[in-house]
Amino acid sequence: MNILNLTSTEFFLILAGVALIIGVLLIIIGVIVLISRVLGGDVRKIAEQTATLAQKGIAEEVAGLVGNASTLVESLNGLIKSAAGIGVFLIIIGLLLLAASYGLALQLR
């Protein structure tokens, strides 16, 4: 059997299957990214410790320490937002691939 001798139905079936598999994998990866990055305890611990550090800096009137701590908190917030954005983007692309796979499967009648 020559691999290049595919009928159009077989080709669309293979294409739909590949799109389905990649779509499911992207959804799973997106959910893992959302769970691990956004809900991760490490980022929360760093944010709490930075807030405590900023409060100590305010109490001791150390301007540089407060400025650096607030910059770190802003960076952590940006990190959380970007990780959530990446996870949501992967889920949306996965759903689009699932829809494309379904559309291709409907064409196989």
N, C-alpha and C positions, 0 to 999 in steps of 0.2 A: 504494500500500500504506500503510495507516494503521498507525502504530507501536503504537497501543493495541489493535489486533486481534491479539493474540498468543494462541496456544493455551497451555494449561498446560505442555505438553511443551516448547515453544519458550522459555517463560519460565524453566522450571527449567534448561534447557540454557544459557541466557544467564547465569543466576545461578551455575551451576556453573563456567562459564568465567571469570567475573569473580572468583569465590572462588579458583580455581586460579591465576590471574595474580597476584592480590594475595598469596596464600600464598607463591608462588615469590619474589616481590619481597621480602617480609618475611624470608624465609630468607636471601636474598642479602645484604640490608642487615644482618641480625644477624651473619652471618659476617664481613662487612667491619668492623663495629664491634668484634667480638672480636679480629680480626687487627690492626686499626690501633691500638686503645686498649691492649689488654692486652700485645701484643707490641711495642709502639712503643718505640724506643730512647730517645726524648726523656725519657720518665718515668724510665727506668732511669738515665740520665745525671744527672738532677736528684737522684734518690735517692742515687746514689753521691757526688755532690758535697756533698750535705747531710750524709751520714755522715762524710765527710772534715772538713767544717766543724765538726761536733759533736766529733770527736776532737781537733781543734785547740783548741776551746773548753775541753775537759776538761784538755788539757795546759797551757793557759795560765790555767786556773781562772777562766774567764769564765762565770758562772752563767747570765746572760741569754741568751748566745749558744747555750749548750747547750739551754736550754729552748725557744728558738725553733726550733732545728734539729730537735729531737725532735717538736715540733708539726708542722713541715713534713713530716717523714717519715710521721707518722700520717695527715696529710691526703692525701699521695700514695697511701698504702695504701688509704684510703677511696675515692679516685678510681679506682684500678684495680679495686677490688671492685664499685663502682657501674657502671663501664663494662662489666665482664664480666656483671653482672646484667642490664643493658639488652640486651646482645647475646643472652644466653640467653633472655630474655623474648621478644624479637622472633622468635627461631627457634621457640620453642614456639607462639606465636600463628600463625606461618606453617604449622607442621605441623598445627595444629588446623584452619586454613582448607583445607589440602589434604585432610584427612580429611572435612571438610564437603562439599567439592567432589566427592569420591569417593562419598560417601553420596547426594548429589543425583543424580549420574550413574547410580547403581544404581536409583534410583527411576524412571528414564526408560524402562524396558523396555516 
